[in-house]
Amino acid sequence: MRTCILLILVFLLFPFTSIIADTGASIEDTIFIPREYYVGDEVELRIKLNIADSLSLTLPSSLPGSSWININSIEIIDNNKIPELRIIFTSFIPGTRSFPTLFLGEIILNSIKIHTSSLIDSTGKNFIGIAGQLLLPGTKLGLSIIVGALFMGPLFLIILLGPFKRKMILVMKNGIGRSPVKRLNRILKDLAVQKTGISCRRFYIRLSSAVREYLSKRTDTDFITLTTSDMELALIRVLGHRDFSSMLSDMMKLSDSIKFGNMTTGDEKKMSDIELIRDISKFLELKIKRSDKSRSSV
């Protein structure tokens, strides 16, 4: 009975020993560079072989492949008639495993073992997962300032605008007032350049419209809808200057005659009217500025 059991064990172990045994050579020494390596590292394996005299060692026609390891290159180095096999590989699974079988001509190597270390196993700690998103330095302080400004900002505005409300209104009024006079001066400059190239009718249509728009924005009177015949009295009330009011009223009447009749003027008259409007706008701006100063000092 005991003999039968031994025979069964021999037959079972015989195939296994034949699978892991090398053919035609014995391994004298193995060196891993680096000695300890991890998943994904490129490793150089140096194997010194003792080969029978009747056998030859040649490189394989193709590199062996496997799902868990990449063999990048194999090289044979002769050193004092003791061949050395140099293999570059990269392992992707931790633990101890059998290296893929190497068919080197008449030599077969299938007993090579490699051990790939794991960073998780070496630290002795469990994997803790991905860390949460970090805040940039000063983020909390910036958020606190923004939130505080949203809540306290309206209160400070109410407190500060009380004493300075009148000054703020004057500043805003002056700021808005500069825009109409700039627009008027820009139109006057364009008309001075284009006085010869455009028709007399088109010149005075644009000129009279610019004057009405400017006066409406800088005064409390709507000069856009005001008739030309009623314009002189309104100009006297707004400007307080009879000569300017009379001359501007005459120019607006001339403009109507040109627009609705066959009357024309020369370039000299056009430039004279442009200079008249410039003088009137300067006079009105100075008057408004003095009025604002007197109000702010009260």
PLY file of the C-alpha trace (Angstrom):
ply
format ascii 1.0
element vertex 298
property float x
property float y
property float z
element edge 297
property int vertex1
property int vertex2
end_header
0.00 0.00 0.00
2.81 2.42 0.91
4.64 1.57 -2.29
1.59 2.41 -4.38
1.28 5.80 -2.70
4.97 6.58 -3.40
4.61 5.62 -7.03
1.54 7.84 -7.40
3.47 10.78 -5.89
6.43 10.23 -8.23
4.18 10.20 -11.29
2.39 13.34 -10.10
5.58 15.28 -9.37
7.45 14.17 -12.49
5.59 16.42 -14.93
5.92 19.39 -12.55
9.70 18.95 -12.17
10.13 18.62 -15.87
8.18 21.85 -16.45
10.21 23.98 -14.03
13.59 22.49 -14.88
15.99 24.27 -17.27
17.26 22.46 -20.37
20.89 22.50 -21.47
22.10 25.03 -18.89
22.21 25.80 -15.19
21.91 29.22 -13.59
25.04 30.20 -11.65
23.91 33.64 -10.42
21.14 36.23 -10.89
21.36 39.97 -10.26
18.47 42.42 -10.32
19.20 46.13 -10.96
17.77 47.67 -8.84
17.66 44.96 -6.20
14.19 46.04 -5.05
11.74 47.23 -7.66
8.08 48.08 -7.83
5.19 47.81 -10.23
5.96 49.81 -13.38
9.72 50.07 -12.77
12.15 49.18 -15.56
14.47 46.43 -14.26
17.63 44.83 -15.63
18.06 41.11 -14.87
21.58 39.63 -15.28
21.84 35.83 -15.38
25.16 33.95 -15.45
24.79 30.56 -17.14
26.75 27.33 -17.10
26.17 25.72 -20.51
27.09 22.26 -21.70
29.91 22.20 -24.28
27.82 20.56 -26.99
25.06 23.20 -26.86
24.89 26.74 -28.25
23.20 29.83 -26.84
21.38 32.15 -29.29
18.90 34.98 -28.96
15.21 34.15 -29.52
13.64 35.18 -32.80
10.91 37.05 -30.89
10.58 38.29 -27.33
8.19 36.31 -25.14
5.08 38.16 -24.08
2.66 38.01 -21.17
-0.27 40.02 -19.80
1.52 40.95 -16.57
5.06 41.70 -17.84
6.77 43.48 -20.73
10.15 42.13 -21.86
11.84 45.05 -23.60
15.14 43.49 -24.67
17.42 40.45 -24.29
21.21 40.54 -24.76
23.98 37.92 -24.49
27.36 38.97 -23.05
30.40 36.60 -23.22
32.59 37.02 -20.15
35.55 34.59 -19.83
33.58 31.87 -21.60
30.80 32.26 -19.02
27.86 33.73 -20.92
25.73 36.31 -19.21
22.14 36.98 -20.15
20.89 40.56 -19.70
17.11 41.11 -19.80
15.28 44.43 -19.50
11.68 44.04 -18.30
8.81 45.83 -16.57
6.41 44.06 -14.25
2.84 45.21 -13.65
1.71 42.78 -10.91
3.22 42.65 -7.39
4.37 39.43 -5.78
6.56 36.47 -6.73
6.00 34.98 -10.16
7.72 32.73 -12.68
9.44 34.57 -15.50
8.13 33.61 -18.97
10.01 30.66 -20.53
13.00 31.71 -22.61
13.88 29.65 -25.72
17.52 30.50 -26.45
18.37 28.19 -29.32
19.09 24.78 -27.77
18.79 26.25 -24.28
15.47 26.57 -22.44
15.15 28.61 -19.23
11.92 28.28 -17.30
12.97 28.31 -13.63
13.55 32.08 -13.23
11.60 33.69 -10.39
11.08 37.43 -9.93
9.57 39.35 -7.01
7.87 42.70 -7.66
7.38 44.82 -4.56
4.28 46.91 -3.87
4.32 50.43 -2.43
1.14 49.75 -0.49
2.52 46.56 1.03
5.84 48.21 1.95
4.24 51.04 3.90
2.03 48.73 5.97
-0.92 51.09 5.54
-4.22 50.68 3.78
-5.04 52.69 0.69
-6.92 55.80 1.82
-8.17 56.99 -1.56
-7.95 60.40 -3.21
-7.63 63.42 -0.94
-10.18 66.20 -1.09
-9.61 69.40 -3.03
-7.26 71.81 -1.27
-8.10 75.50 -0.83
-5.62 78.05 -2.11
-3.90 80.21 0.54
-6.07 83.17 1.44
-9.27 81.68 0.00
-11.16 81.73 3.30
-10.04 85.29 4.03
-11.12 86.44 0.57
-14.52 84.79 0.91
-15.00 86.39 4.34
-14.21 89.85 2.91
-16.63 89.37 0.01
-19.45 88.18 2.26
-18.82 91.04 4.69
-18.85 93.57 1.86
-22.17 92.22 0.56
-23.82 92.62 3.97
-22.09 95.77 5.26
-21.60 97.59 1.94
-25.14 99.02 1.65
-25.03 100.24 5.27
-21.76 102.13 4.72
-23.14 103.65 1.50
-26.20 104.95 3.34
-24.02 106.45 6.09
-21.47 108.01 3.73
-23.86 109.32 1.09
-25.86 111.32 3.62
-23.42 114.25 4.14
-22.04 114.07 0.60
-25.31 113.53 -1.27
-25.43 117.05 -2.69
-21.81 116.94 -3.80
-22.34 113.57 -5.40
-25.31 114.92 -7.37
-23.24 117.87 -8.59
-20.36 115.63 -9.62
-22.71 113.31 -11.50
-24.40 116.25 -13.16
-21.08 117.72 -14.26
-19.92 114.34 -15.48
-23.07 113.88 -17.55
-22.82 117.48 -18.75
-19.41 117.02 -20.31
-20.72 114.39 -22.68
-23.19 116.66 -24.57
-20.64 119.42 -25.14
-18.07 116.92 -26.36
-20.59 115.46 -28.75
-21.50 118.97 -29.98
-17.85 119.92 -30.53
-17.23 116.70 -32.41
-20.14 117.41 -34.77
-18.94 121.01 -35.27
-15.47 119.76 -36.11
-16.85 117.29 -38.67
-19.03 120.00 -40.27
-16.08 122.38 -40.50
-14.17 119.76 -42.47
-17.17 118.75 -44.62
-18.56 122.26 -45.27
-17.58 122.21 -48.94
-18.27 118.53 -49.65
-21.91 118.40 -48.49
-24.97 120.36 -49.56
-26.00 123.52 -47.72
-29.32 121.93 -46.77
-27.70 118.84 -45.26
-25.15 121.01 -43.43
-27.79 123.09 -41.64
-30.04 120.11 -40.90
-27.21 118.48 -38.99
-26.09 121.74 -37.39
-29.55 122.75 -36.11
-30.24 119.21 -34.81
-26.94 119.18 -32.87
-27.77 122.58 -31.30
-31.27 121.49 -30.24
-29.97 118.22 -28.74
-27.19 119.99 -26.81
-29.46 122.67 -25.35
-32.07 120.10 -24.33
-29.52 118.01 -22.42
-27.82 120.98 -20.71
-30.94 122.88 -19.71
-34.42 122.18 -18.37
-36.07 123.19 -21.64
-36.97 120.81 -24.45
-35.47 122.59 -27.47
-35.99 119.55 -29.71
-39.78 120.03 -29.87
-39.70 123.83 -29.48
-40.69 125.84 -32.57
-38.15 128.22 -34.10
-40.37 131.26 -33.48
-40.54 130.52 -29.73
-36.85 129.75 -29.47
-35.56 133.29 -28.87
-37.50 133.79 -25.61
-36.39 130.36 -24.36
-32.77 131.19 -25.21
-32.93 134.48 -23.30
-34.27 132.63 -20.25
-31.61 129.88 -20.47
-28.56 131.88 -21.56
-29.30 135.26 -20.00
-27.44 136.85 -22.90
-29.55 138.83 -25.41
-26.96 139.07 -28.17
-26.20 135.35 -28.15
-29.92 134.53 -27.95
-30.76 136.82 -30.89
-27.91 135.59 -33.10
-28.67 131.92 -32.40
-32.38 132.47 -33.05
-31.54 134.12 -36.40
-29.30 131.19 -37.30
-32.07 128.70 -36.54
-34.51 130.74 -38.69
-31.94 130.74 -41.50
-31.61 126.99 -41.09
-35.37 126.56 -41.56
-35.28 128.71 -44.70
-32.50 126.58 -46.14
-34.19 123.30 -45.20
-37.64 124.19 -46.49
-36.80 126.75 -49.20
-34.24 127.31 -51.92
-31.93 129.55 -49.96
-28.17 128.79 -49.79
-25.07 130.21 -48.06
-21.35 130.14 -48.65
-18.55 128.50 -46.70
-17.77 131.76 -44.88
-21.28 131.92 -43.41
-21.13 128.24 -42.44
-17.88 128.77 -40.51
-19.34 131.90 -38.88
-22.31 129.91 -37.61
-20.02 127.14 -36.33
-17.95 129.66 -34.35
-21.15 131.22 -32.99
-22.34 127.89 -31.60
-18.90 127.20 -30.10
-18.94 130.55 -28.30
-22.48 129.98 -27.02
-21.64 126.46 -25.73
-18.54 127.78 -23.93
-20.62 130.56 -22.37
-23.32 128.12 -21.25
-20.84 125.61 -19.80
-19.12 128.34 -17.79
-22.48 129.59 -16.52
-23.52 126.08 -15.40
-20.16 125.54 -13.70
-20.46 128.80 -11.72
-24.01 127.93 -10.74
-22.94 124.53 -9.44
-20.14 126.07 -7.37
-22.48 128.57 -5.78
-24.93 125.81 -4.87
-22.22 123.60 -3.32
-20.94 126.44 -1.17
-24.39 127.07 0.35
0 1
1 2
2 3
3 4
4 5
5 6
6 7
7 8
8 9
9 10
10 11
11 12
12 13
13 14
14 15
15 16
16 17
17 18
18 19
19 20
20 21
21 22
22 23
23 24
24 25
25 26
26 27
27 28
28 29
29 30
30 31
31 32
32 33
33 34
34 35
35 36
36 37
37 38
38 39
39 40
40 41
41 42
42 43
43 44
44 45
45 46
46 47
47 48
48 49
49 50
50 51
51 52
52 53
53 54
54 55
55 56
56 57
57 58
58 59
59 60
60 61
61 62
62 63
63 64
64 65
65 66
66 67
67 68
68 69
69 70
70 71
71 72
72 73
73 74
74 75
75 76
76 77
77 78
78 79
79 80
80 81
81 82
82 83
83 84
84 85
85 86
86 87
87 88
88 89
89 90
90 91
91 92
92 93
93 94
94 95
95 96
96 97
97 98
98 99
99 100
100 101
101 102
102 103
103 104
104 105
105 106
106 107
107 108
108 109
109 110
110 111
111 112
112 113
113 114
114 115
115 116
116 117
117 118
118 119
119 120
120 121
121 122
122 123
123 124
124 125
125 126
126 127
127 128
128 129
129 130
130 131
131 132
132 133
133 134
134 135
135 136
136 137
137 138
138 139
139 140
140 141
141 142
142 143
143 144
144 145
145 146
146 147
147 148
148 149
149 150
150 151
151 152
152 153
153 154
154 155
155 156
156 157
157 158
158 159
159 160
160 161
161 162
162 163
163 164
164 165
165 166
166 167
167 168
168 169
169 170
170 171
171 172
172 173
173 174
174 175
175 176
176 177
177 178
178 179
179 180
180 181
181 182
182 183
183 184
184 185
185 186
186 187
187 188
188 189
189 190
190 191
191 192
192 193
193 194
194 195
195 196
196 197
197 198
198 199
199 200
200 201
201 202
202 203
203 204
204 205
205 206
206 207
207 208
208 209
209 210
210 211
211 212
212 213
213 214
214 215
215 216
216 217
217 218
218 219
219 220
220 221
221 222
222 223
223 224
224 225
225 226
226 227
227 228
228 229
229 230
230 231
231 232
232 233
233 234
234 235
235 236
236 237
237 238
238 239
239 240
240 241
241 242
242 243
243 244
244 245
245 246
246 247
247 248
248 249
249 250
250 251
251 252
252 253
253 254
254 255
255 256
256 257
257 258
258 259
259 260
260 261
261 262
262 263
263 264
264 265
265 266
266 267
267 268
268 269
269 270
270 271
271 272
272 273
273 274
274 275
275 276
276 277
277 278
278 279
279 280
280 281
281 282
282 283
283 284
284 285
285 286
286 287
287 288
288 289
289 290
290 291
291 292
292 293
293 294
294 295
295 296
296 297
